[in-house]
Each structure stands twice: as structure tokens, then as C-alpha cells.
Amino acid sequence: MVDHTAYFNGEWVPFSEVKISPLDRGFEVGDVVFDVARTFNGKSFRMKEHIDRLYRSLKYVRIDTGLSFDEMMQVSEEIITRNEPHRAEAGDFTVRQFVTRGAGAWTHNAGPPAICVYVQPIGFRRFARFYSEGAHGVIPRTRSYPVEALDPKVKHYSRMNFNLAELEVADIDPEAWPIMTDLDGNITEGTGYNVFMVSDGVIRTAGDRSILQGISRATVFDLAEQLNIPIVEEELQPYDLYNADEAFFSGTSPCVLPVTRVDKREVGDGKPGPITQQLLAAWSERVGVDIVGQAERFAGLS
């Protein structure tokens, strides 16, 4: 295992030396926000948007990193450069920033925060084969946090509901990915990805009141406009997903991932759909990387 270089509390250190105190509130009560970007051919993708979302989350939860936006950008780009010698064996990296509130018995006087930026090889093995087969989704009983309890636009580590949803889904289909709903039964998002469906040539997805404002989700909107594919935000129920022509997830590492089965029902004809394939091709063209080919190669499928 390569011990990649990380940034931790103002210093460049081997990732193995990043240590969080068990008294840190990030560890004790999930008092931490984060973000994750990725590279294509060693170049960051939409890093500014990721850092902007991180700083929106920090402002919402009232954590001051002591780093300006530009300083966090510089660190996040420099860490890619410092780890470039290791990229050939990884293909590309994810770049993760996290900020905890620090140690303290009370939230209002805890600190100083722990700040870390690090890279990891993209886990292509987790999803590469689903580009051709399609992923499975299961809608668990466990729900998304209600907006009134915790705004989902904050990207945080307080995600026990996601853990429980993954366990529940694995009991039904060990290879399925959770598709969450809100308290009214409307589809929201996955456990780290946004959910889309296609009906009659229109891409449909939940509005951003009850979901994370995904950077990959925004890219889907951009590509749909480029391709002249209609896209709408609306309330959607499991019924709509079961009867869709195609479905897909969007997320940082896989970008766009076809979904061909939900709750053991085939979506459309049970194969990755043409609009999903169009989006993948357009995304690959935009970043200059064959997204599917790279994932299959580094997952050992080709």
C-alpha cells in the first residue's frame, strides 16, 4: 500500500501519520464536514465547486478553518501534484477535504479544528462492471434525514441512517445500492450519489430541497443542456422509478452509473439506456478520459 502524502493541520505528512484524537468532536459526535472531488488524467475536476460547497457547509455549521477559500484551493491542488508519482498505478485519485470542530465538551467552545486533505486511488472495482451490466437499487425502510432536522445540503459525517440503509439493502440484495426516500415517500438520493430516471426522453430527478447539491448532479444538468435532452426536477415516487425507461446514479467517482434493476424489478428493458450512454460519452469527451474504459482497465476487467 502506498503511503500517500496528506495535508494535516498545516503540515505535509504521510497519510499514515494523520491521527484524530478520540476526544475530537468529529470522532465523538460526527461534528465534521467534508467534500470529495476527483481527478481525470491527474487534473482536478470542478475543484472550485467542491471547495465552494465545503465552505457553505462550514458556514452553516459554524466552523472556522482559519484557511481562506483560496488557501484551501491551493492545498487541494498541491496535494494532487505531490502524489502524481503514484498516479500511474491508481489511474486517478479522489481528493477529500474534511474539517472537524476539534475537542471540547461543548460545541460552542470546542477547538481548534482538525483539517485534513488527502488523496486515495479511485475504487474502480466497486462499480466498473455496472457500466455494462447496470447497478441494482433497493429502496430501504430507513429514510433520509428530514429537512427540519438537518439540511441535506450540508455534506457531513453524521450518517448513521446511511449505514443502516446499506445494511438493510444488503439483506435483500448484497450488491444493491440504497435509494433513499423522505418521510413522505418521495425519492431523495443515494448514500453518496444522486438518483435520476428517464421517461419518454425526459431526465427526471428530485429537487434540491431534500438532497445534497451534487457537483456530479450539476454536471448531468450541464451535459443534458449540451445534448438538448430535457431535464426536470420534481417529486418522484418508487412507482415512477419502477416504470421508468432507464435510470442512473451520478457521483464523484463513477460520474454516471446505469441502474437496471430496482427492488428486483427491471428498469426499462433491463439494460443500460441510451440517454445514460449519451451522458457518459459526453462526460468522457469533456474530461478527455474514456470513463468506462479507465474504470474497466483498473478494475481488471479489460
Buried (B, 14 or more C-beta within 10 A) or exposed (E): EBEBBBBBEEEEBEBEEBEBEEEBBBBBEBBBBBBBBBBBEBEBBBBEBBBBBBBBBBEBBEBEBEBEEEEBBEBBBBBBEBBEEBBEEBBBBBBBBBBBBBBBEEBEEBBBBBBBBBBBBBBBEEBBBBBEBBBBBBBBEBBBBEBEEBBBBBBBBBBEBBEBBBEBBBEEBEEBBBBBBBEEEBBBBBBBBBBBBBBEEBBBBBEBBBBBBBBBBBBBBEBBEEBEBEBEBEBBEBEBBBEBBBBBBBBBBBBBBBBBBBBEEEBBEEBBBEBBBBBBBBBBEBBEBBBBBBBBBBBEBE
